[in-house]
C-alpha cells in the first residue's frame, strides 16, 4: 500500500491551469494565421453550416431554487448543450459549461414538445438582447411541472469540472438517449493547428441564422479571466463557437462582468482534455 508523508492541498484559479498542465488554458488560436486567405461563404455554404449546428446544439433548461426566505418557486435558466464526438466512430457526448448549472436542482432537454408546453404556460424561450439567460416564469414553471411533467426530458450532470468550467450531461432514461442523441456530433478543432479562417456561433433561440464571431486580443483580459478566450459572440451559457470546417472551437460560457459586449469562451485545449478524461473513467 502506498503512503504519502507530505500532502499539500492548494486552491487554484482557472487561469492557473496552464501552469500546472500546459495546453489546458488559452492556445495561440487567436493569433495564429492560416496559410490561405479566408473566402466568404456563400448562402448555400452558410445554410449547410447552420443545418449542421442545429443538429449538434440543444437548448436545455435548468431549475434553480432561490435562497430562503424567498418564495420557493424555481428560477428558470435556459442555456445550451452541444453534442461532441469523443473519437471517430464513437457516439457523441453532451457537454455544457458548468457554472450556470452548478446549483440546478433539475435539468431538462428542450425539444419541440417541451417548447410547446413552455409557451402554453407562459415561460419565454427567446431572451433579449442575447441567447442564454434567466427567464421570468411566475407560476408557469410550477404549472408545467405539475400538469405537463410527462413531456419533460430529464438530464443529469454525470460529471462537472469547475476548474475547466465544463459538464458532461446524460439522460436519466435509455429511451431518451436513443431518441434524442444524434448520429454525429462536433469534432474538436485541433488547437495545435492554425486558427480557423472563419468562426461562427449558433443558438437554437435564433434558429434561422449563425453569427460570425471574432476573438479579441488575448491581452485585453484581466488576470482573473486569463483562462478564457474573449469573443464577440452574444450567445452564452454553453453556446458553441465553431469553424467554417464544421469543427467545435470553444464554448461561450458567460459575458464579461464589466464589458457586456465581450463573451468568455472555454478554449479548445480544455475541451480536448475534458473529452479525453471522459474515456478514461
N, C-alpha and C positions, 0 to 999 in steps of 0.2 A: 504494500500500500504506500502510495506516495504521500509525503508530508511536506509542509511548507513552513520554514522557520520565520519568514518575514512576509507578511501580506500587507499591501498598501492599497487603499481604495481612494481614488481621486474622482472628483466630479469634473466633467469636461463639457464644453460647449460644442455645438455642431461645427463651428468654423475651425475647431482644433483637430478635427478628424483627419485632415490631410497630413498633419504632422505625425500622427500615430500610424496611419495606414495610407500611404501615398496612393492617389488615384480616386479616393472617395470624394474629395472636395471638387471644386470647380476645375475643369480642364481648360486647355487653351482653345476650346471650341469657339470662343467668341472672337479670337484674334487670328486663328489660323485661316489661311486662304486656300481655296481650291485651285486647281490648275486651269479650270475652264471658267470663262466668264458666264454668269448666270443668264439664261434666256427666259424671258417672261413666259409663264404658262398660258396657253390659250384656254378658251372657255371649256372645251371638252376635257382637257387635262385637269383643270380646276374642279370640274364636276366629278371626274373619276376619283380625284383625291378626296373630295368631300364625301363621296359614297363610301370609300374605304374607312374614313374617320368615323362615319356614322355607325358602321357595323362593329367597330372596335372600341367605342366610347359609350358609356351608360351614365344616366343620372341615378344618383342614389339619395335617399332621404335618411337623415339622422335625427332621432328624437332625443332631446336633452332636457332633463328636469331642472327647473330653476331652483336656486337655493331657497331654503325656508327662511323667513316665514312667507315668502311669496306663494301665491296660489299654485298648486301643483298641477299645472297644465303643461304638457310637453312643448318645448320650443322646437320649431321645425327648421332644420337646415337642409338645403339641397345643394349637393356638390356632384363631383364626377368620380368615376372609376373607369379604368382602362384595362382592356384585355391585352396581355403581353405574352409573346412566345418565349418560354424559358430556354428552348433549344429546338432545332429543326425536328419536325415530326412528333412533337410533344404537344398535348393540349394546352391552350393558353390559360394563364392565371390572371386573376382580377386584382388590380392594385389601385390604391388611392393614397393620398397624403394622409398622415396620421394625426396631425394636430387638430383638425376640425372634427374628428370623430372620437377624440380621446375620452370625452365624458358622455358619449352616447349610450343610452340605455337600450335602444333598438335601432337597427339598420334595415332598410328595405331597398330593393331594386325597383326603379320606376319604369314600368312598361306601359303599354297603351291602356290596359285595363286600370292600372293604378292611376294613370294620368286622368282618365275619365272620372274616377271616384274622387280624386282630389279636387277637380273642378266642381263636381257636384256639391262638395262640402266647403267650397269657398277657400281652398288653400291655393294661393297663387303659385304658378310654376315658373313664370318668367320674372327675373329680377332686373331692376334698374339701379345704376346705369350699366352694370355688367353681370354676367352669369356667376352664380355661386354666392349665396348669402343666406341670412336668416329670413324666414318668411313669417309675417304676421298671420296667425291662423285662428285666433279666438277659440271658440268651442268646436270649430270644424275638425280639428285633429282628433278630439275626443269622440265626435260622431263617426269619423272614419274608422277609428279603432273598434268602436262598439258595433257599428252596423255593417261595415264592409271589410272586416278583417280577413275574409276568405279570399279577397283579391290581392292581398299584400304578399310580397315575395321576400321573405326574411333572409338577411345575411348576418354573418358574424365575422368579427376580426379574428382570423386564425393566428395572426402574428402582427405585432406592432413593434416598430423600431424607431423610438422617438429621436434618437441621435441622427438618423437618416431622414426623419420625417416621412416614413413610408409604412404602409399597412397592407397585408395580404388578406383579402376578403374571400369568404367561401359561402355557398348557400347552405342553409340548415337542412335542406332535403335533397336527396339524389334526383328526384323528379325535376326540381327546379334547375339543377345543374345541367341535366340532359336537354332541357327545353331552352335555356337561355344562354348557354355557353356557345359562342360562335366557333366555326371550324378553324378560323385563323385569328391570330392576334398581331399586335405590333411587334415586328423585330426591332431590337435595340440598335441605335446608332453606335458604331464603334468609335469611342472617344479618342482612340489613338490615331484616327484618320482625320484628314482636314475637315473643317466645318462644312456642313451642307451649304450649297449655294443659295437656297431659299428655305425658310422655315415658316410654319403656319400654326395656328391654334384653332380648336373647334370645340363647340359646346352644343349638345342637343337642345339647349334652351334657344339657340338660334340655328335651327337645323338646316336652313337653306343657304348657309354660307360658311366659308372658312376665312380666318383672319390672318393676313400677313403679319409676321412678328419680326422684330429686331431685338438683338441683345445689346444692352447698354455697355458702356465702358466698365469693365470689372473694377476699375479703380474708383468708381463713383460710389461704391457702397461702403458703409461704415463697418468697422471690425466685427460688430455683433452679427452682421448678415453675410460675412465673407463666404459662408458655405454655399450660398445660393447664386444662381445666375440671375442678374437683373434683366427683365424683359419688358417689352411694350404690351404684352398680352393683357386683355381686360378680363378674361375668364380665369377664375381662381378655384380653390378647393379641389385640386387634383385634375384640372383640365390639361389635356395633352398638348404638347408642343412637338411638332413632327416635321420631317424634311419633305422636300419635293420628291424624294425617292421612297416614300412610304415607311420611313423608319422613325421610331419614337426617340426624341432627343431629350426631353425633360418633362416634368410635371409641374405646372404652375401652381404653387401652394397658397400664396397669400399676397396681399398688397403691402407695399412698404408703409409702415405706420405713419410716416411723415410726408411721404411723396406718393400720393394715391395713384399717379399715372404709372408707377413702376411696379411690376409684378416680380415676385421672388419665386424662382423655379428650382426644384430639386434637380441637380445636374446628372448627366449621363453616367458618370463613374459610380455614383451612389446607387442609381437604378441597377446597373450591372452587378454590383456587389450584392445587393439585396436579392436579386433574382437567383444568382449563383448560390446564395446561402439557403434558399428555399429547397434546392435539390439536395443539400447536404443533411437536411433534417430527417 
